[in-house]
Amino acid sequence: MVCFCVVFLQSEKDMDMLVQHFKKVLAVVGLMLAMVSCTHCYKIDGVVETFGYEGRELSLVEFLPFRTTRIDSCIVSHGKFHMKGRVDTTRLVFLCKDNRPIIPLYLEKGRTDVRLLPTEMTASGTRQNDLFYSFLKKKIDIDNRFEEMSQKRISMSRSGIDLRKMELIQDSLRIIVNECEEMICSFMEANYKEPAAIGVFMMLSVSPTDEISSLIKRILDAAPDDFLAQSYVSGYTHRVGYDRN
């Protein structure tokens, strides 16, 4: 059975792990995320309904292996913030508060709407952000169902429920895991040529070890050559010893 894990924005520890992961292995992120060769304008409009942001500075930061680049910044005023500038490639960056990453987003041509709410934090309005966060919404919904079923299993186990009902719960958990894997693979198959697919792959490949999971192997086995040639992906496959041939 595929190992089921929730890796996105569950805690500050997870975020730190994700950022450190990017720093170690994003060797040539500009080449990986390049979408256009000419300069375009970006605009970010944000709404904040979370305590502790009013009057504070938010910044866009790109984390690379050997340097951190601060791209833009602004002050939250009356629950809103705005940034705009020029960008010559699509770049995966982090929106930060007090130098601490809050959420990842793609800096690209067009207007991006950011919502920082008590229940969710999202970026939308541009192609890559829409792709990335639509994937995350589906992933989080499945994760929540898995967690609810897991808690039900634990509760029933403690109450001494009969084995038949426990087997039914185990079957339900396997179905959810399979559904999650199919959703991930379908997204990747449809979007291998999009920068959002690289971001999703980064998220899924965060691991304290270099052991390749069956899910990651399935994604790599089905990937076109140009995806495998991307800087991050080729670095990952070299590190874990993956060889499709």
C-alpha positions as YAML, in Angstrom:
chain: A
units: angstrom
residues:
- id: 1
  name: MET
  ca: [0.00, 0.00, 0.00]
- id: 2
  name: VAL
  ca: [1.24, 3.49, -0.82]
- id: 3
  name: CYS
  ca: [2.42, 5.39, 2.21]
- id: 4
  name: PHE
  ca: [-0.11, 8.15, 2.86]
- id: 5
  name: CYS
  ca: [1.23, 11.35, 4.30]
- id: 6
  name: VAL
  ca: [0.13, 14.97, 4.66]
- id: 7
  name: VAL
  ca: [3.11, 17.15, 3.82]
- id: 8
  name: PHE
  ca: [1.68, 20.56, 3.11]
- id: 9
  name: LEU
  ca: [1.53, 23.37, 5.64]
- id: 10
  name: GLN
  ca: [0.48, 21.26, 8.58]
- id: 11
  name: SER
  ca: [2.92, 22.95, 10.96]
- id: 12
  name: GLU
  ca: [5.88, 25.33, 11.14]
- id: 13
  name: LYS
  ca: [8.12, 22.28, 11.28]
- id: 14
  name: ASP
  ca: [6.71, 21.04, 7.97]
- id: 15
  name: MET
  ca: [7.17, 24.48, 6.41]
- id: 16
  name: ASP
  ca: [10.76, 24.67, 7.63]
- id: 17
  name: MET
  ca: [11.42, 21.23, 6.21]
- id: 18
  name: LEU
  ca: [9.93, 22.25, 2.87]
- id: 19
  name: VAL
  ca: [11.99, 25.46, 2.68]
- id: 20
  name: GLN
  ca: [15.20, 23.67, 3.65]
- id: 21
  name: HIS
  ca: [14.39, 21.04, 1.04]
- id: 22
  name: PHE
  ca: [14.12, 23.74, -1.62]
- id: 23
  name: LYS
  ca: [17.40, 25.34, -0.55]
- id: 24
  name: LYS
  ca: [19.32, 22.09, -0.79]
- id: 25
  name: VAL
  ca: [18.15, 20.89, -4.16]
- id: 26
  name: LEU
  ca: [16.94, 23.85, -6.23]
- id: 27
  name: ALA
  ca: [20.18, 24.32, -8.11]
- id: 28
  name: VAL
  ca: [18.92, 26.17, -11.17]
- id: 29
  name: VAL
  ca: [15.35, 27.11, -10.32]
- id: 30
  name: GLY
  ca: [15.23, 29.88, -12.90]
- id: 31
  name: LEU
  ca: [15.77, 27.43, -15.74]
- id: 32
  name: MET
  ca: [13.27, 25.00, -14.28]
- id: 33
  name: LEU
  ca: [10.46, 27.49, -13.99]
- id: 34
  name: ALA
  ca: [11.12, 29.61, -17.09]
- id: 35
  name: MET
  ca: [7.97, 30.20, -19.04]
- id: 36
  name: VAL
  ca: [8.72, 33.35, -21.02]
- id: 37
  name: SER
  ca: [11.85, 35.13, -22.19]
- id: 38
  name: CYS
  ca: [10.51, 38.67, -22.12]
- id: 39
  name: THR
  ca: [9.57, 40.84, -19.15]
- id: 40
  name: HIS
  ca: [5.97, 40.84, -17.89]
- id: 41
  name: CYS
  ca: [4.21, 42.59, -15.03]
- id: 42
  name: TYR
  ca: [2.83, 40.88, -11.95]
- id: 43
  name: LYS
  ca: [0.29, 42.23, -9.50]
- id: 44
  name: ILE
  ca: [-0.64, 40.76, -6.14]
- id: 45
  name: ASP
  ca: [-3.77, 41.80, -4.25]
- id: 46
  name: GLY
  ca: [-4.17, 40.27, -0.81]
- id: 47
  name: VAL
  ca: [-6.86, 40.05, 1.84]
- id: 48
  name: VAL
  ca: [-5.98, 39.20, 5.45]
- id: 49
  name: GLU
  ca: [-8.52, 38.09, 8.03]
- id: 50
  name: THR
  ca: [-6.02, 36.53, 10.42]
- id: 51
  name: PHE
  ca: [-4.95, 38.13, 13.70]
- id: 52
  name: GLY
  ca: [-1.47, 39.61, 13.95]
- id: 53
  name: TYR
  ca: [-0.98, 40.91, 10.41]
- id: 54
  name: GLU
  ca: [-2.23, 44.49, 10.58]
- id: 55
  name: GLY
  ca: [0.65, 46.95, 10.16]
- id: 56
  name: ARG
  ca: [3.14, 44.16, 9.58]
- id: 57
  name: GLU
  ca: [5.42, 43.79, 6.60]
- id: 58
  name: LEU
  ca: [4.93, 40.97, 4.11]
- id: 59
  name: SER
  ca: [7.59, 40.07, 1.56]
- id: 60
  name: LEU
  ca: [8.08, 37.84, -1.46]
- id: 61
  name: VAL
  ca: [11.18, 35.71, -1.04]
- id: 62
  name: GLU
  ca: [12.81, 33.22, -3.40]
- id: 63
  name: PHE
  ca: [14.83, 30.53, -1.62]
- id: 64
  name: LEU
  ca: [17.76, 29.16, -3.60]
- id: 65
  name: PRO
  ca: [20.48, 26.72, -2.49]
- id: 66
  name: PHE
  ca: [23.11, 29.34, -1.74]
- id: 67
  name: ARG
  ca: [21.18, 32.58, -1.52]
- id: 68
  name: THR
  ca: [17.85, 34.06, -0.53]
- id: 69
  name: THR
  ca: [16.40, 36.78, -2.75]
- id: 70
  name: ARG
  ca: [13.89, 39.28, -1.43]
- id: 71
  name: ILE
  ca: [11.82, 40.31, -4.43]
- id: 72
  name: ASP
  ca: [9.15, 42.66, -3.10]
- id: 73
  name: SER
  ca: [7.48, 43.78, 0.12]
- id: 74
  name: CYS
  ca: [4.54, 45.78, 1.47]
- id: 75
  name: ILE
  ca: [2.66, 46.66, 4.66]
- id: 76
  name: VAL
  ca: [-0.72, 45.19, 5.57]
- id: 77
  name: SER
  ca: [-3.20, 48.04, 5.96]
- id: 78
  name: HIS
  ca: [-6.88, 47.65, 6.89]
- id: 79
  name: GLY
  ca: [-6.67, 43.95, 6.17]
- id: 80
  name: LYS
  ca: [-5.27, 44.33, 2.66]
- id: 81
  name: PHE
  ca: [-1.92, 44.37, 0.92]
- id: 82
  name: HIS
  ca: [-0.68, 44.99, -2.62]
- id: 83
  name: MET
  ca: [2.49, 44.37, -4.60]
- id: 84
  name: LYS
  ca: [3.38, 44.84, -8.25]
- id: 85
  name: GLY
  ca: [6.47, 44.70, -10.40]
- id: 86
  name: ARG
  ca: [8.13, 43.03, -13.35]
- id: 87
  name: VAL
  ca: [9.00, 39.38, -13.78]
- id: 88
  name: ASP
  ca: [10.78, 37.80, -16.73]
- id: 89
  name: THR
  ca: [10.16, 34.16, -15.78]
- id: 90
  name: THR
  ca: [7.59, 32.28, -13.74]
- id: 91
  name: ARG
  ca: [9.16, 31.86, -10.29]
- id: 92
  name: LEU
  ca: [8.14, 29.81, -7.28]
- id: 93
  name: VAL
  ca: [8.45, 32.08, -4.25]
- id: 94
  name: PHE
  ca: [7.18, 32.31, -0.67]
- id: 95
  name: LEU
  ca: [5.04, 35.00, 0.86]
- id: 96
  name: CYS
  ca: [6.75, 35.71, 4.18]
- id: 97
  name: LYS
  ca: [5.93, 37.52, 7.38]
- id: 98
  name: ASP
  ca: [8.85, 38.58, 9.57]
- id: 99
  name: ASN
  ca: [11.10, 36.46, 7.32]
- id: 100
  name: ARG
  ca: [8.99, 33.38, 8.06]
- id: 101
  name: PRO
  ca: [7.35, 31.62, 5.06]
- id: 102
  name: ILE
  ca: [3.55, 31.67, 5.10]
- id: 103
  name: ILE
  ca: [2.54, 30.16, 1.76]
- id: 104
  name: PRO
  ca: [4.20, 29.36, -1.57]
- id: 105
  name: LEU
  ca: [2.97, 31.05, -4.73]
- id: 106
  name: TYR
  ca: [3.98, 31.42, -8.34]
- id: 107
  name: LEU
  ca: [5.15, 34.86, -9.35]
- id: 108
  name: GLU
  ca: [4.05, 35.23, -12.95]
- id: 109
  name: LYS
  ca: [2.41, 37.57, -15.43]
- id: 110
  name: GLY
  ca: [-1.02, 38.77, -14.37]
- id: 111
  name: ARG
  ca: [-2.94, 39.40, -11.17]
- id: 112
  name: THR
  ca: [-2.72, 37.00, -8.25]
- id: 113
  name: ASP
  ca: [-5.32, 37.13, -5.48]
- id: 114
  name: VAL
  ca: [-4.02, 36.00, -2.09]
- id: 115
  name: ARG
  ca: [-6.34, 35.18, 0.79]
- id: 116
  name: LEU
  ca: [-4.96, 34.69, 4.30]
- id: 117
  name: LEU
  ca: [-7.89, 33.42, 6.32]
- id: 118
  name: PRO
  ca: [-8.15, 31.52, 9.61]
- id: 119
  name: THR
  ca: [-9.41, 28.47, 7.71]
- id: 120
  name: GLU
  ca: [-7.27, 28.58, 4.57]
- id: 121
  name: MET
  ca: [-4.48, 30.40, 2.79]
- id: 122
  name: THR
  ca: [-4.60, 30.45, -1.00]
- id: 123
  name: ALA
  ca: [-3.29, 32.14, -4.13]
- id: 124
  name: SER
  ca: [-5.35, 32.27, -7.33]
- id: 125
  name: GLY
  ca: [-5.96, 34.20, -10.54]
- id: 126
  name: THR
  ca: [-2.97, 33.13, -12.64]
- id: 127
  name: ARG
  ca: [-2.49, 29.83, -14.43]
- id: 128
  name: GLN
  ca: [0.18, 28.25, -12.22]
- id: 129
  name: ASN
  ca: [-1.35, 29.38, -8.94]
- id: 130
  name: ASP
  ca: [-4.77, 28.11, -10.03]
- id: 131
  name: LEU
  ca: [-3.28, 24.74, -10.98]
- id: 132
  name: PHE
  ca: [-1.18, 24.45, -7.82]
- id: 133
  name: TYR
  ca: [-3.89, 25.43, -5.35]
- id: 134
  name: SER
  ca: [-6.65, 23.47, -7.06]
- id: 135
  name: PHE
  ca: [-4.43, 20.43, -6.60]
- id: 136
  name: LEU
  ca: [-3.80, 21.31, -2.96]
- id: 137
  name: LYS
  ca: [-7.52, 21.72, -2.27]
- id: 138
  name: LYS
  ca: [-8.24, 18.24, -3.61]
- id: 139
  name: LYS
  ca: [-5.27, 16.81, -1.70]
- id: 140
  name: ILE
  ca: [-6.28, 18.43, 1.58]
- id: 141
  name: ASP
  ca: [-9.90, 17.27, 1.19]
- id: 142
  name: ILE
  ca: [-8.70, 13.68, 0.75]
- id: 143
  name: ASP
  ca: [-6.24, 14.05, 3.63]
- id: 144
  name: ASN
  ca: [-9.04, 15.23, 5.91]
- id: 145
  name: ARG
  ca: [-11.22, 12.25, 4.99]
- id: 146
  name: PHE
  ca: [-8.31, 9.93, 5.69]
- id: 147
  name: GLU
  ca: [-7.71, 11.57, 9.06]
- id: 148
  name: GLU
  ca: [-11.37, 11.32, 10.02]
- id: 149
  name: MET
  ca: [-11.46, 7.63, 9.12]
- id: 150
  name: SER
  ca: [-8.20, 7.02, 11.00]
- id: 151
  name: GLN
  ca: [-9.62, 8.64, 14.12]
- id: 152
  name: LYS
  ca: [-12.76, 6.53, 13.78]
- id: 153
  name: ARG
  ca: [-10.59, 3.41, 13.55]
- id: 154
  name: ILE
  ca: [-8.69, 4.36, 16.70]
- id: 155
  name: SER
  ca: [-11.91, 5.08, 18.59]
- id: 156
  name: MET
  ca: [-13.51, 1.79, 17.55]
- id: 157
  name: SER
  ca: [-10.33, -0.10, 18.39]
- id: 158
  name: ARG
  ca: [-10.38, 1.28, 21.93]
- id: 159
  name: SER
  ca: [-14.04, 0.40, 22.39]
- id: 160
  name: GLY
  ca: [-13.44, -3.24, 21.46]
- id: 161
  name: ILE
  ca: [-15.38, -3.27, 18.21]
- id: 162
  name: ASP
  ca: [-15.58, -6.58, 16.33]
- id: 163
  name: LEU
  ca: [-12.94, -7.47, 13.76]
- id: 164
  name: ARG
  ca: [-15.33, -7.39, 10.81]
- id: 165
  name: LYS
  ca: [-16.08, -3.71, 11.32]
- id: 166
  name: MET
  ca: [-12.37, -2.98, 11.76]
- id: 167
  name: GLU
  ca: [-11.68, -4.69, 8.44]
- id: 168
  name: LEU
  ca: [-14.30, -2.51, 6.76]
- id: 169
  name: ILE
  ca: [-12.58, 0.60, 8.10]
- id: 170
  name: GLN
  ca: [-9.22, -0.69, 6.86]
- id: 171
  name: ASP
  ca: [-10.77, -1.23, 3.43]
- id: 172
  name: SER
  ca: [-12.09, 2.34, 3.49]
- id: 173
  name: LEU
  ca: [-8.62, 3.66, 4.34]
- id: 174
  name: ARG
  ca: [-7.10, 1.73, 1.43]
- id: 175
  name: ILE
  ca: [-9.73, 3.15, -0.92]
- id: 176
  name: ILE
  ca: [-8.92, 6.69, 0.19]
- id: 177
  name: VAL
  ca: [-5.18, 6.08, -0.26]
- id: 178
  name: ASN
  ca: [-5.77, 4.72, -3.76]
- id: 179
  name: GLU
  ca: [-8.03, 7.65, -4.59]
- id: 180
  name: CYS
  ca: [-5.31, 10.07, -3.46]
- id: 181
  name: GLU
  ca: [-2.66, 8.34, -5.57]
- id: 182
  name: GLU
  ca: [-4.90, 8.32, -8.64]
- id: 183
  name: MET
  ca: [-5.70, 12.00, -8.19]
- id: 184
  name: ILE
  ca: [-2.00, 12.87, -7.91]
- id: 185
  name: CYS
  ca: [-1.01, 10.81, -10.94]
- id: 186
  name: SER
  ca: [-3.88, 12.22, -13.02]
- id: 187
  name: PHE
  ca: [-2.81, 15.76, -12.16]
- id: 188
  name: MET
  ca: [0.80, 15.06, -13.05]
- id: 189
  name: GLU
  ca: [-0.11, 13.33, -16.30]
- id: 190
  name: ALA
  ca: [-2.19, 16.33, -17.38]
- id: 191
  name: ASN
  ca: [0.37, 18.93, -16.32]
- id: 192
  name: TYR
  ca: [3.88, 17.53, -16.73]
- id: 193
  name: LYS
  ca: [4.84, 20.55, -18.86]
- id: 194
  name: GLU
  ca: [3.57, 23.12, -16.35]
- id: 195
  name: PRO
  ca: [5.73, 24.69, -13.60]
- id: 196
  name: ALA
  ca: [2.95, 23.79, -11.13]
- id: 197
  name: ALA
  ca: [3.76, 20.12, -11.69]
- id: 198
  name: ILE
  ca: [7.33, 20.77, -10.54]
- id: 199
  name: GLY
  ca: [6.02, 22.44, -7.39]
- id: 200
  name: VAL
  ca: [3.74, 19.49, -6.67]
- id: 201
  name: PHE
  ca: [6.59, 17.06, -7.29]
- id: 202
  name: MET
  ca: [8.80, 19.02, -4.87]
- id: 203
  name: MET
  ca: [6.11, 18.84, -2.22]
- id: 204
  name: LEU
  ca: [5.58, 15.11, -2.68]
- id: 205
  name: SER
  ca: [9.29, 14.30, -2.73]
- id: 206
  name: VAL
  ca: [10.11, 15.97, 0.59]
- id: 207
  name: SER
  ca: [11.49, 13.17, 2.71]
- id: 208
  name: PRO
  ca: [14.11, 12.76, 5.47]
- id: 209
  name: THR
  ca: [15.54, 9.80, 3.53]
- id: 210
  name: ASP
  ca: [16.54, 9.12, -0.06]
- id: 211
  name: GLU
  ca: [14.24, 6.13, -0.38]
- id: 212
  name: ILE
  ca: [11.95, 6.51, -3.39]
- id: 213
  name: SER
  ca: [8.27, 5.80, -2.75]
- id: 214
  name: SER
  ca: [6.10, 3.75, -5.09]
- id: 215
  name: LEU
  ca: [4.06, 6.89, -5.85]
- id: 216
  name: ILE
  ca: [7.12, 8.93, -6.85]
- id: 217
  name: LYS
  ca: [8.40, 6.03, -8.95]
- id: 218
  name: ARG
  ca: [5.05, 5.82, -10.72]
- id: 219
  name: ILE
  ca: [5.17, 9.56, -11.47]
- id: 220
  name: LEU
  ca: [8.71, 9.33, -12.81]
- id: 221
  name: ASP
  ca: [8.02, 6.19, -14.84]
- id: 222
  name: ALA
  ca: [5.18, 7.97, -16.68]
- id: 223
  name: ALA
  ca: [6.95, 11.31, -17.08]
- id: 224
  name: PRO
  ca: [8.10, 12.63, -20.47]
- id: 225
  name: ASP
  ca: [11.81, 13.15, -21.00]
- id: 226
  name: ASP
  ca: [11.63, 16.94, -20.73]
- id: 227
  name: PHE
  ca: [10.12, 16.63, -17.22]
- id: 228
  name: LEU
  ca: [12.91, 14.28, -16.13]
- id: 229
  name: ALA
  ca: [15.42, 16.75, -17.59]
- id: 230
  name: GLN
  ca: [14.19, 19.61, -15.38]
- id: 231
  name: SER
  ca: [16.85, 20.75, -12.93]
- id: 232
  name: TYR
  ca: [15.07, 19.75, -9.74]
- id: 233
  name: VAL
  ca: [13.81, 16.42, -11.08]
- id: 234
  name: SER
  ca: [17.15, 15.37, -12.55]
- id: 235
  name: GLY
  ca: [18.85, 16.30, -9.28]
- id: 236
  name: TYR
  ca: [16.33, 14.25, -7.33]
- id: 237
  name: THR
  ca: [16.60, 11.18, -9.57]
- id: 238
  name: HIS
  ca: [20.39, 11.31, -9.38]
- id: 239
  name: ARG
  ca: [20.28, 11.59, -5.59]
- id: 240
  name: VAL
  ca: [17.92, 8.64, -5.06]
- id: 241
  name: GLY
  ca: [19.49, 6.51, -7.81]
- id: 242
  name: TYR
  ca: [16.40, 6.34, -10.03]
- id: 243
  name: ASP
  ca: [16.96, 5.05, -13.57]
- id: 244
  name: ARG
  ca: [13.95, 4.49, -15.80]
- id: 245
  name: ASN
  ca: [16.07, 2.48, -18.24]
...
